[in-house]
Amino acid sequence: MRREVKYGLIGGSVALVAGVVGGFTLFGGSDESPQEVRSADAKSGDHKPKVATGPLSAKEVRTTTQDFLTAWQSGDTDEAAELTDDPETCKRALGSFSKQARFSKVALEPGTPSGDKVPYTVAAQIDYKGAKAAYSYRTTTTVERDKTTGKPRIAWQPTMLHPGLAKGDQLRTGEAEAPPIKAVDRNGAELTPQAHPALAGVLDSLRDKYGDKTDGKPGVELFIHRAKSAKPADQLPDKTLKVLSKGTPGTLKTTLDAKMQSAAERAVKGKKSASAAAVKPSTGEILALANSPEKGFNMATQGSLAPGSTMKIVTSAMLMDKGMTSPGKSHPCPKYVTVGGWKFQNLDKSEIKNGTFAQSFAASCNNAFISQAKDLSDDDLTKEARDVFGIGLNWQTGIPTFDGAVPVQHDAQMAASLIGQGGVRMNPLNVASLSATVRAGSFHQPYIVSPSLDHRTLAKAARTMKPSTLSGLKSLMKLTATSGTAAEAMAGVSGDIGAKTGSAEVDNQKKPNAWFSAYRDDVAAAAVVPASGHGGSNAGPVVRAILTAG
């Protein structure tokens, strides 16, 4: 169901303004208007006004806003639009506003100006086919000085109509575009935004896409109809503002696990910023998604962050697929490596002089990977990520997702990509899928609703790892989980396990983003805790909580 946002009615009912044009008093008090500046024409002696400059006076702000709101309330959209810096857009928006929203008796009541900003209340009666309701909300306008004419003008923004509107959005009242849903987990347990606040946006998206594929019946709502985004990952669901009649919910089964979802939410709760995702390796089913803060951007599925050393899962697979290394092969990790004129050094200038590749992987020693750049083509990592791990393919999960990016890069940037820096970008769902691919032996595209519901085609990777690569990679991740950088977080976790830590450096950020990815039997999970430090100690406990809940 669209997330319902309740704006309190002013005084419990529609606050009507005392008059319209003549008797409509928006502001009290007075102050001096700016002195008109004139200049003398040397030849004719005529005085011509100069274009006013400088900050607006309080009177200019009040008067311009008063004139705009008075014209809008009286229905004179032409006059109101001419008082803005974008008359054509404003005229179209005001002309369709009340019709689409089914508003009548619109009243506008200003608050106290603050500099060039003036808050005001919009109060109206909603009337749709006999369903009626009072509705009010607060928003703000900004007054600016026109650089050409010097006159004060309202700076047109969609938020002037409603604070929740963005460019291209519309405020509508009518039969909901999709019935409300009763989302249930894989075992039939109901999933609600009250019980699982982190799923509020996900449930909104599921209603938008699948509500009409259930047996539910739509109700009547006032809602924000979102503009279509150019990128599916950026698409926002419609947002319910007022329910006039509820309709009948239809049951929608998801792949989520309520118990694991609760564990994921508890694990990230209280952190300034954190996200986690869990999937079932054998099928790709999404088991849990959690974010802190709970409301807002869904970083777990739509985030785009450097994954740090969790990318070494892909890099290691590539190196072993190409026959360049193996777990037991001598593979030193030098203190310094120079690529493309850039000098790379390990954390704390550490080194593993005579170690094996397994030791370098378990210790997450960067230069063991960066040192291989000279023997790689620019697109080798891109191909491995896409063709084996499914990164960058068009995932059809059932909700908006960013599906990862490993661009083709050159010299130092390509070398940085080998350790999850450079242009590599992922989110916890992508990184959980990396571990899931290792555990299952092949890529299974994550999804949250069965593809049989809408007959969509899931993304498929072009190939699988060589058998020797797969067994080698599993041994590397198990070693990391039992005696490497992930050992502390994975201590005591039983079953078939494997893990990889990551710490991604970010410009102008004191501490790196902490990453952790792991699997335990048929559950794989990943988490990121931005600006927190080491992956094992900061993101590791989040993943452990999810794996042990399963």
Secondary structure, DSSP 8 states (H G I E B T S, - for coil): ---------GGGS----S-SSSS--------------EEE-TTT--EEE----SS--HHHHHHHHHHHHHHHHHT-HHHHHHTBS-HHHHHHHHHHHHHHHTEEEEEEEE---BTTEEEEEEEEEEEETTEEEEEEEEEEEEEEE-TTT--EEE---GGGT-TT--TT-EEEEEE-SS--EEEE-TTS-B--TTT-GGGHHHHHHHHHHHGGGSS-B--EEEEEE----SSGGG----EEEEEEE--B-EEEE-S--HHHHHHHHHHHTT-SSEEEEEE-TTT-BEEEEEEESSSS--HHHH--B--GGGGHHHHHHHHHHTTS--TTSB--B-SEEEETTEEEE-GGG--BSS-BHHHHHHTT-THHHHTTGGGS-TTHHHHHHHHTT-TTS----SS-----B-----HHHHHHHTTT-TT-BB-HHHHHHHHHHHHHSS----BSS-GGGTT------S----HHHHHHHHHHHHHHHHHSTTHHHHTT--SSEEEEEEEE--TT-SS-EEEEEEEETTEEEEEEETTS--HHHHTHHHHHHHHHH-
